């Protein structure tokens, strides 16, 4: 594999494995470990297949295209407008979620006392300026992402090493609690493997080399699946399905959030090193996801303007891509979960249905 192929693999990993990974055990806990793995593999296979379908559609167009160009000759204008709105809402929802968390990260490291919207705005602007500048050059984005993904895995490895000393394998024997657990879990898991927004970028970055890109997609997505399986295994072997300090208790108390799960793990293990590892992983995951989604948003906006025969300046791109998430962060500074919930709805439409639809149209 050449350098760009490695960068593409890590871009897929960095974009896909975000802070939302911590919520996976909460989604599948009521299914039991065995069925949780089945659902993860099933979700990966669906999203991997649709990713290849999207790549196949990309291969019929010149470098630099995105969904707007690929769909313009295949659907009606009304549907194209509908799709553009939904896709922009997806990317803006993700950018808003990561900007919100990035703002909190800046506040934590700079000791900014948040007393009003102006303080939230300042920390969000600092985060956007520092990491947004990495997105306008693919090579810079690639190497910045490589650094943060490597750092992310170091802290993840620290967390895993500590958790191994506390797991109870008997917890993994528990089966599904209800049939409805599957109905809830599977659609919720699908967006966890959503990296399709970055495929047009990788297609351009790797000069349209389809065979090499296919290999990058396979290795990147399998790496994501492997990390998810390890995390779910450890989390389900650490906390019981029912009883005291269990997943059921988290749901009943309303603490079934990534923060609630982290607090439960901290309570059980009482390890400062584990808390440091998990928190560092979350913070860095926010940065890598922000870079990946930001690059794909910039690429898509460029394609929209190219469809009208116009070029857009970097200043206008910055305003279009970064101002809406900043506004959301100022008015909903604790809106991380809210933004991700909206993103999950849009992701299923974009990442599952659209590649299949476009692939059929190209036959």
C-alpha beads as a LAMMPS data file, in Angstrom:
LAMMPS data file: protein, C-alpha beads

363 atoms
362 bonds

1 atom types
1 bond types

-500.0 500.0 xlo xhi
-500.0 500.0 ylo yhi
-500.0 500.0 zlo zhi

Masses

1 110.0

Atoms # bond

1 1 1 0.000 0.000 0.000
2 1 1 1.259 3.467 -0.866
3 1 1 1.167 6.480 1.435
4 1 1 -2.171 7.769 0.122
5 1 1 -3.759 4.341 0.597
6 1 1 -2.637 4.258 4.233
7 1 1 -3.915 7.798 4.683
8 1 1 -7.286 6.799 3.206
9 1 1 -7.571 3.817 5.571
10 1 1 -6.864 6.069 8.548
11 1 1 -9.260 8.717 7.238
12 1 1 -12.035 6.098 7.188
13 1 1 -11.098 5.005 10.718
14 1 1 -10.799 8.569 11.991
15 1 1 -14.127 9.626 10.493
16 1 1 -16.050 6.544 11.641
17 1 1 -14.709 5.902 15.135
18 1 1 -15.916 8.900 17.087
19 1 1 -17.067 9.583 20.620
20 1 1 -20.362 7.893 19.714
21 1 1 -18.520 4.548 19.864
22 1 1 -18.870 4.679 23.649
23 1 1 -22.646 4.363 23.278
24 1 1 -22.464 1.027 21.385
25 1 1 -22.669 -1.135 24.562
26 1 1 -25.758 0.835 25.612
27 1 1 -27.405 0.066 22.262
28 1 1 -26.688 -3.684 22.273
29 1 1 -26.666 -4.535 26.005
30 1 1 -30.253 -5.847 25.970
31 1 1 -29.400 -8.113 22.988
32 1 1 -26.684 -10.054 24.797
33 1 1 -23.080 -10.412 23.629
34 1 1 -23.530 -13.098 20.938
35 1 1 -26.381 -11.318 19.179
36 1 1 -24.563 -7.988 19.607
37 1 1 -21.655 -9.357 17.552
38 1 1 -24.077 -10.720 14.937
39 1 1 -25.721 -7.286 14.641
40 1 1 -22.348 -5.536 14.381
41 1 1 -21.166 -7.858 11.604
42 1 1 -24.515 -7.524 9.818
43 1 1 -24.356 -3.719 10.058
44 1 1 -20.786 -3.699 8.766
45 1 1 -21.676 -5.943 5.810
46 1 1 -24.576 -3.691 4.768
47 1 1 -22.526 -0.503 5.007
48 1 1 -19.471 -2.062 3.341
49 1 1 -21.626 -3.230 0.424
50 1 1 -23.248 0.179 -0.032
51 1 1 -19.804 1.840 0.168
52 1 1 -18.612 -0.290 -2.762
53 1 1 -21.758 0.607 -4.683
54 1 1 -21.058 4.289 -4.127
55 1 1 -17.448 3.838 -5.264
56 1 1 -18.723 2.111 -8.398
57 1 1 -20.870 5.159 -9.181
58 1 1 -17.917 7.507 -8.492
59 1 1 -15.805 5.572 -11.003
60 1 1 -18.095 6.705 -13.841
61 1 1 -17.263 10.366 -13.211
62 1 1 -14.122 12.548 -13.280
63 1 1 -12.199 13.364 -10.114
64 1 1 -13.725 15.959 -7.795
65 1 1 -17.358 14.891 -8.091
66 1 1 -19.720 14.435 -5.183
67 1 1 -23.381 13.469 -4.774
68 1 1 -24.746 16.519 -6.611
69 1 1 -22.947 15.701 -9.857
70 1 1 -23.619 11.971 -9.552
71 1 1 -27.344 12.508 -9.034
72 1 1 -28.024 15.434 -11.386
73 1 1 -28.457 13.256 -14.486
74 1 1 -30.232 10.417 -12.672
75 1 1 -33.016 12.031 -10.656
76 1 1 -35.527 14.846 -10.952
77 1 1 -34.624 18.347 -9.759
78 1 1 -37.147 18.046 -6.942
79 1 1 -35.522 14.882 -5.610
80 1 1 -32.051 16.413 -5.987
81 1 1 -33.108 19.410 -3.883
82 1 1 -34.636 17.070 -1.270
83 1 1 -31.452 14.986 -1.163
84 1 1 -29.212 18.061 -0.920
85 1 1 -31.214 19.350 2.043
86 1 1 -31.087 15.977 3.834
87 1 1 -27.358 15.499 3.153
88 1 1 -26.477 19.004 4.307
89 1 1 -28.566 18.458 7.443
90 1 1 -26.607 15.250 8.088
91 1 1 -23.215 16.929 7.704
92 1 1 -24.275 20.038 9.633
93 1 1 -25.686 17.868 12.443
94 1 1 -22.385 16.010 12.729
95 1 1 -20.343 19.216 12.517
96 1 1 -22.563 20.772 15.189
97 1 1 -22.092 17.767 17.474
98 1 1 -18.302 17.847 17.112
99 1 1 -18.079 21.645 17.392
100 1 1 -20.130 21.480 20.595
101 1 1 -17.787 18.909 22.103
102 1 1 -14.750 20.736 20.705
103 1 1 -15.909 23.880 22.444
104 1 1 -16.065 21.984 25.741
105 1 1 -12.570 20.629 25.049
106 1 1 -11.163 24.143 24.581
107 1 1 -12.894 25.287 27.762
108 1 1 -11.368 22.399 29.717
109 1 1 -7.812 22.974 28.466
110 1 1 -7.837 26.777 28.607
111 1 1 -9.734 27.098 31.907
112 1 1 -12.259 29.445 30.282
113 1 1 -15.108 30.149 32.682
114 1 1 -18.337 29.846 30.721
115 1 1 -20.663 32.558 31.979
116 1 1 -22.610 33.240 28.799
117 1 1 -23.051 32.648 25.094
118 1 1 -20.050 34.848 24.261
119 1 1 -17.707 32.495 26.159
120 1 1 -19.175 29.453 24.398
121 1 1 -18.806 31.237 21.055
122 1 1 -15.161 32.114 21.796
123 1 1 -14.180 28.518 22.635
124 1 1 -16.098 27.171 19.603
125 1 1 -14.384 29.680 17.294
126 1 1 -10.952 28.748 18.683
127 1 1 -11.635 25.038 18.090
128 1 1 -12.919 25.699 14.551
129 1 1 -10.002 27.952 13.627
130 1 1 -7.354 25.545 14.913
131 1 1 -8.711 22.387 13.259
132 1 1 -10.722 23.915 10.404
133 1 1 -7.538 25.215 8.793
134 1 1 -6.366 21.603 8.346
135 1 1 -9.219 20.779 5.964
136 1 1 -8.418 22.829 2.867
137 1 1 -5.473 20.692 1.765
138 1 1 -5.920 16.922 1.471
139 1 1 -2.299 16.150 2.322
140 1 1 -2.397 18.287 5.484
141 1 1 -5.750 16.734 6.463
142 1 1 -4.301 13.269 5.841
143 1 1 -1.198 13.688 7.998
144 1 1 -3.032 15.535 10.775
145 1 1 -5.580 12.721 10.859
146 1 1 -2.788 10.105 10.939
147 1 1 -1.262 11.762 13.997
148 1 1 -4.547 11.994 15.909
149 1 1 -5.692 8.461 14.969
150 1 1 -2.376 7.047 16.231
151 1 1 -2.765 9.038 19.445
152 1 1 -6.375 7.885 19.769
153 1 1 -5.386 4.225 19.546
154 1 1 -2.658 4.657 22.162
155 1 1 -5.198 5.863 24.726
156 1 1 -7.710 3.214 23.622
157 1 1 -5.047 0.546 24.184
158 1 1 -4.396 1.925 27.683
159 1 1 -8.120 1.719 28.499
160 1 1 -8.365 -1.844 27.156
161 1 1 -5.312 -3.028 29.103
162 1 1 -6.823 -1.774 32.364
163 1 1 -10.326 -3.118 31.680
164 1 1 -8.963 -6.628 31.026
165 1 1 -8.144 -6.979 34.727
166 1 1 -11.765 -6.363 35.787
167 1 1 -13.941 -8.246 33.279
168 1 1 -16.293 -11.074 34.237
169 1 1 -16.685 -13.506 31.283
170 1 1 -19.937 -14.861 32.780
171 1 1 -21.661 -11.579 31.896
172 1 1 -21.202 -12.491 28.219
173 1 1 -23.462 -15.545 28.551
174 1 1 -26.620 -13.495 28.938
175 1 1 -29.088 -13.684 26.031
176 1 1 -31.517 -11.138 24.570
177 1 1 -34.015 -9.642 27.006
178 1 1 -36.739 -8.948 24.439
179 1 1 -37.364 -9.243 20.706
180 1 1 -37.798 -5.471 20.507
181 1 1 -34.119 -5.115 21.495
182 1 1 -33.140 -6.189 17.959
183 1 1 -35.663 -3.851 16.337
184 1 1 -34.168 -0.910 18.229
185 1 1 -30.510 -1.904 17.986
186 1 1 -29.925 -2.693 14.321
187 1 1 -31.087 0.587 12.691
188 1 1 -29.228 2.466 15.428
189 1 1 -25.996 0.568 14.720
190 1 1 -25.986 1.217 10.956
191 1 1 -24.805 4.871 11.173
192 1 1 -21.888 3.697 13.338
193 1 1 -20.333 2.355 10.136
194 1 1 -21.134 5.451 8.090
195 1 1 -18.031 6.654 6.254
196 1 1 -19.678 7.075 2.846
197 1 1 -19.405 10.860 3.014
198 1 1 -15.622 10.540 2.739
199 1 1 -15.599 8.191 -0.298
200 1 1 -15.782 10.963 -2.965
201 1 1 -12.854 12.649 -1.198
202 1 1 -10.818 9.412 -1.151
203 1 1 -11.713 8.804 -4.808
204 1 1 -10.167 12.156 -5.706
205 1 1 -7.233 11.829 -3.282
206 1 1 -6.223 8.433 -4.702
207 1 1 -6.552 9.645 -8.307
208 1 1 -9.481 7.328 -9.073
209 1 1 -7.519 4.081 -8.556
210 1 1 -10.554 1.855 -7.910
211 1 1 -8.739 -1.353 -6.895
212 1 1 -6.565 0.465 -4.364
213 1 1 -9.562 2.373 -2.995
214 1 1 -11.511 -0.894 -2.598
215 1 1 -8.629 -2.265 -0.529
216 1 1 -8.587 0.923 1.596
217 1 1 -12.335 0.643 2.203
218 1 1 -12.053 -3.049 3.173
219 1 1 -9.119 -2.559 5.564
220 1 1 -10.523 0.648 7.041
221 1 1 -14.026 -0.710 7.633
222 1 1 -12.748 -4.044 9.017
223 1 1 -10.506 -2.105 11.409
224 1 1 -13.559 -0.185 12.613
225 1 1 -15.502 -3.445 13.064
226 1 1 -12.623 -4.987 15.031
227 1 1 -12.376 -1.994 17.374
228 1 1 -16.148 -2.045 17.920
229 1 1 -16.141 -5.774 18.741
230 1 1 -13.296 -5.394 21.259
231 1 1 -15.008 -2.418 22.913
232 1 1 -18.419 -4.122 23.119
233 1 1 -16.862 -7.339 24.453
234 1 1 -15.026 -5.523 27.247
235 1 1 -17.918 -3.209 28.125
236 1 1 -20.463 -6.064 28.297
237 1 1 -18.027 -8.218 30.326
238 1 1 -17.447 -5.349 32.739
239 1 1 -21.010 -4.307 33.516
240 1 1 -23.868 -6.831 34.018
241 1 1 -26.986 -6.770 31.878
242 1 1 -29.273 -6.616 34.937
243 1 1 -28.961 -6.007 38.663
244 1 1 -26.804 -3.616 40.693
245 1 1 -24.611 -1.228 38.635
246 1 1 -26.034 -2.733 35.430
247 1 1 -27.085 -1.501 31.982
248 1 1 -30.699 -1.926 33.048
249 1 1 -30.040 0.391 35.993
250 1 1 -28.567 2.994 33.618
251 1 1 -31.743 2.901 31.506
252 1 1 -34.088 3.110 34.494
253 1 1 -32.164 6.064 35.977
254 1 1 -32.031 7.868 32.618
255 1 1 -28.212 7.751 32.525
256 1 1 -28.024 5.666 29.339
257 1 1 -25.578 8.084 27.701
258 1 1 -21.837 7.791 26.949
259 1 1 -21.163 10.008 29.974
260 1 1 -23.357 7.777 32.150
261 1 1 -21.557 4.650 30.941
262 1 1 -18.145 6.226 31.589
263 1 1 -19.248 7.183 35.098
264 1 1 -20.506 3.636 35.735
265 1 1 -17.168 2.173 34.619
266 1 1 -15.308 4.671 36.794
267 1 1 -17.484 3.739 39.782
268 1 1 -16.814 0.021 39.317
269 1 1 -13.087 0.242 38.617
270 1 1 -12.082 3.392 40.512
271 1 1 -9.122 3.832 38.161
272 1 1 -7.785 7.296 37.385
273 1 1 -5.657 5.860 34.577
274 1 1 -8.720 4.323 32.902
275 1 1 -10.632 7.589 33.238
276 1 1 -7.697 9.422 31.646
277 1 1 -7.520 6.888 28.808
278 1 1 -11.235 7.028 28.001
279 1 1 -11.468 10.818 28.273
280 1 1 -8.404 11.296 26.067
281 1 1 -9.844 8.871 23.533
282 1 1 -13.136 10.817 23.457
283 1 1 -11.393 14.172 23.023
284 1 1 -9.180 12.955 20.180
285 1 1 -12.074 11.109 18.523
286 1 1 -13.936 14.420 18.365
287 1 1 -10.995 15.968 16.481
288 1 1 -10.604 13.138 13.927
289 1 1 -14.351 13.011 13.264
290 1 1 -14.456 16.799 12.916
291 1 1 -11.658 16.677 10.317
292 1 1 -13.268 13.841 8.329
293 1 1 -16.766 15.333 8.255
294 1 1 -15.408 18.827 7.606
295 1 1 -13.385 17.677 4.586
296 1 1 -16.428 15.897 3.135
297 1 1 -18.658 18.951 3.713
298 1 1 -16.178 21.234 1.938
299 1 1 -15.936 18.737 -0.941
300 1 1 -19.734 18.549 -1.254
301 1 1 -20.259 22.328 -1.194
302 1 1 -17.617 22.711 -3.916
303 1 1 -19.518 20.155 -6.020
304 1 1 -22.797 22.057 -5.588
305 1 1 -21.233 25.242 -6.955
306 1 1 -19.429 23.321 -9.719
307 1 1 -22.833 22.059 -10.855
308 1 1 -23.759 25.661 -11.631
309 1 1 -20.422 26.305 -13.348
310 1 1 -19.105 28.439 -10.490
311 1 1 -16.053 28.321 -8.258
312 1 1 -16.338 29.218 -4.602
313 1 1 -13.662 31.105 -2.646
314 1 1 -12.112 29.728 0.531
315 1 1 -13.625 32.585 2.528
316 1 1 -17.140 31.706 1.315
317 1 1 -16.477 28.018 1.965
318 1 1 -15.498 28.806 5.558
319 1 1 -18.684 30.784 6.114
320 1 1 -20.948 28.126 4.587
321 1 1 -19.286 25.157 6.311
322 1 1 -18.436 26.502 9.760
323 1 1 -20.913 29.255 10.668
324 1 1 -24.075 27.057 10.987
325 1 1 -22.371 24.614 13.430
326 1 1 -21.024 27.590 15.409
327 1 1 -24.534 29.045 15.709
328 1 1 -25.878 25.681 16.920
329 1 1 -23.083 25.445 19.500
330 1 1 -23.797 28.913 20.888
331 1 1 -27.530 28.279 21.329
332 1 1 -27.280 24.576 22.282
333 1 1 -23.935 24.234 24.102
334 1 1 -25.016 20.848 25.548
335 1 1 -26.554 19.678 22.277
336 1 1 -24.080 16.897 21.423
337 1 1 -26.580 14.053 21.856
338 1 1 -29.382 16.051 20.195
339 1 1 -27.242 16.703 17.117
340 1 1 -26.170 13.049 16.868
341 1 1 -29.804 11.875 17.098
342 1 1 -30.724 14.017 14.101
343 1 1 -27.617 12.822 12.263
344 1 1 -28.564 9.158 12.781
345 1 1 -31.916 9.700 11.057
346 1 1 -30.346 11.364 8.023
347 1 1 -27.439 8.880 7.868
348 1 1 -29.658 5.868 7.151
349 1 1 -31.199 7.670 4.144
350 1 1 -27.833 8.840 2.769
351 1 1 -25.575 5.878 3.516
352 1 1 -27.953 2.934 2.959
353 1 1 -30.582 3.925 0.417
354 1 1 -28.778 6.432 -1.838
355 1 1 -25.739 4.293 -2.910
356 1 1 -28.057 1.402 -3.788
357 1 1 -30.376 3.728 -5.680
358 1 1 -27.534 5.330 -7.664
359 1 1 -25.947 1.956 -8.402
360 1 1 -29.210 0.633 -9.867
361 1 1 -29.570 3.782 -11.966
362 1 1 -26.070 3.279 -13.409
363 1 1 -26.778 -0.286 -14.577

Bonds

1 1 1 2
2 1 2 3
3 1 3 4
4 1 4 5
5 1 5 6
6 1 6 7
7 1 7 8
8 1 8 9
9 1 9 10
10 1 10 11
11 1 11 12
12 1 12 13
13 1 13 14
14 1 14 15
15 1 15 16
16 1 16 17
17 1 17 18
18 1 18 19
19 1 19 20
20 1 20 21
21 1 21 22
22 1 22 23
23 1 23 24
24 1 24 25
25 1 25 26
26 1 26 27
27 1 27 28
28 1 28 29
29 1 29 30
30 1 30 31
31 1 31 32
32 1 32 33
33 1 33 34
34 1 34 35
35 1 35 36
36 1 36 37
37 1 37 38
38 1 38 39
39 1 39 40
40 1 40 41
41 1 41 42
42 1 42 43
43 1 43 44
44 1 44 45
45 1 45 46
46 1 46 47
47 1 47 48
48 1 48 49
49 1 49 50
50 1 50 51
51 1 51 52
52 1 52 53
53 1 53 54
54 1 54 55
55 1 55 56
56 1 56 57
57 1 57 58
58 1 58 59
59 1 59 60
60 1 60 61
61 1 61 62
62 1 62 63
63 1 63 64
64 1 64 65
65 1 65 66
66 1 66 67
67 1 67 68
68 1 68 69
69 1 69 70
70 1 70 71
71 1 71 72
72 1 72 73
73 1 73 74
74 1 74 75
75 1 75 76
76 1 76 77
77 1 77 78
78 1 78 79
79 1 79 80
80 1 80 81
81 1 81 82
82 1 82 83
83 1 83 84
84 1 84 85
85 1 85 86
86 1 86 87
87 1 87 88
88 1 88 89
89 1 89 90
90 1 90 91
91 1 91 92
92 1 92 93
93 1 93 94
94 1 94 95
95 1 95 96
96 1 96 97
97 1 97 98
98 1 98 99
99 1 99 100
100 1 100 101
101 1 101 102
102 1 102 103
103 1 103 104
104 1 104 105
105 1 105 106
106 1 106 107
107 1 107 108
108 1 108 109
109 1 109 110
110 1 110 111
111 1 111 112
112 1 112 113
113 1 113 114
114 1 114 115
115 1 115 116
116 1 116 117
117 1 117 118
118 1 118 119
119 1 119 120
120 1 120 121
121 1 121 122
122 1 122 123
123 1 123 124
124 1 124 125
125 1 125 126
126 1 126 127
127 1 127 128
128 1 128 129
129 1 129 130
130 1 130 131
131 1 131 132
132 1 132 133
133 1 133 134
134 1 134 135
135 1 135 136
136 1 136 137
137 1 137 138
138 1 138 139
139 1 139 140
140 1 140 141
141 1 141 142
142 1 142 143
143 1 143 144
144 1 144 145
145 1 145 146
146 1 146 147
147 1 147 148
148 1 148 149
149 1 149 150
150 1 150 151
151 1 151 152
152 1 152 153
153 1 153 154
154 1 154 155
155 1 155 156
156 1 156 157
157 1 157 158
158 1 158 159
159 1 159 160
160 1 160 161
161 1 161 162
162 1 162 163
163 1 163 164
164 1 164 165
165 1 165 166
166 1 166 167
167 1 167 168
168 1 168 169
169 1 169 170
170 1 170 171
171 1 171 172
172 1 172 173
173 1 173 174
174 1 174 175
175 1 175 176
176 1 176 177
177 1 177 178
178 1 178 179
179 1 179 180
180 1 180 181
181 1 181 182
182 1 182 183
183 1 183 184
184 1 184 185
185 1 185 186
186 1 186 187
187 1 187 188
188 1 188 189
189 1 189 190
190 1 190 191
191 1 191 192
192 1 192 193
193 1 193 194
194 1 194 195
195 1 195 196
196 1 196 197
197 1 197 198
198 1 198 199
199 1 199 200
200 1 200 201
201 1 201 202
202 1 202 203
203 1 203 204
204 1 204 205
205 1 205 206
206 1 206 207
207 1 207 208
208 1 208 209
209 1 209 210
210 1 210 211
211 1 211 212
212 1 212 213
213 1 213 214
214 1 214 215
215 1 215 216
216 1 216 217
217 1 217 218
218 1 218 219
219 1 219 220
220 1 220 221
221 1 221 222
222 1 222 223
223 1 223 224
224 1 224 225
225 1 225 226
226 1 226 227
227 1 227 228
228 1 228 229
229 1 229 230
230 1 230 231
231 1 231 232
232 1 232 233
233 1 233 234
234 1 234 235
235 1 235 236
236 1 236 237
237 1 237 238
238 1 238 239
239 1 239 240
240 1 240 241
241 1 241 242
242 1 242 243
243 1 243 244
244 1 244 245
245 1 245 246
246 1 246 247
247 1 247 248
248 1 248 249
249 1 249 250
250 1 250 251
251 1 251 252
252 1 252 253
253 1 253 254
254 1 254 255
255 1 255 256
256 1 256 257
257 1 257 258
258 1 258 259
259 1 259 260
260 1 260 261
261 1 261 262
262 1 262 263
263 1 263 264
264 1 264 265
265 1 265 266
266 1 266 267
267 1 267 268
268 1 268 269
269 1 269 270
270 1 270 271
271 1 271 272
272 1 272 273
273 1 273 274
274 1 274 275
275 1 275 276
276 1 276 277
277 1 277 278
278 1 278 279
279 1 279 280
280 1 280 281
281 1 281 282
282 1 282 283
283 1 283 284
284 1 284 285
285 1 285 286
286 1 286 287
287 1 287 288
288 1 288 289
289 1 289 290
290 1 290 291
291 1 291 292
292 1 292 293
293 1 293 294
294 1 294 295
295 1 295 296
296 1 296 297
297 1 297 298
298 1 298 299
299 1 299 300
300 1 300 301
301 1 301 302
302 1 302 303
303 1 303 304
304 1 304 305
305 1 305 306
306 1 306 307
307 1 307 308
308 1 308 309
309 1 309 310
310 1 310 311
311 1 311 312
312 1 312 313
313 1 313 314
314 1 314 315
315 1 315 316
316 1 316 317
317 1 317 318
318 1 318 319
319 1 319 320
320 1 320 321
321 1 321 322
322 1 322 323
323 1 323 324
324 1 324 325
325 1 325 326
326 1 326 327
327 1 327 328
328 1 328 329
329 1 329 330
330 1 330 331
331 1 331 332
332 1 332 333
333 1 333 334
334 1 334 335
335 1 335 336
336 1 336 337
337 1 337 338
338 1 338 339
339 1 339 340
340 1 340 341
341 1 341 342
342 1 342 343
343 1 343 344
344 1 344 345
345 1 345 346
346 1 346 347
347 1 347 348
348 1 348 349
349 1 349 350
350 1 350 351
351 1 351 352
352 1 352 353
353 1 353 354
354 1 354 355
355 1 355 356
356 1 356 357
357 1 357 358
358 1 358 359
359 1 359 360
360 1 360 361
361 1 361 362
362 1 362 363
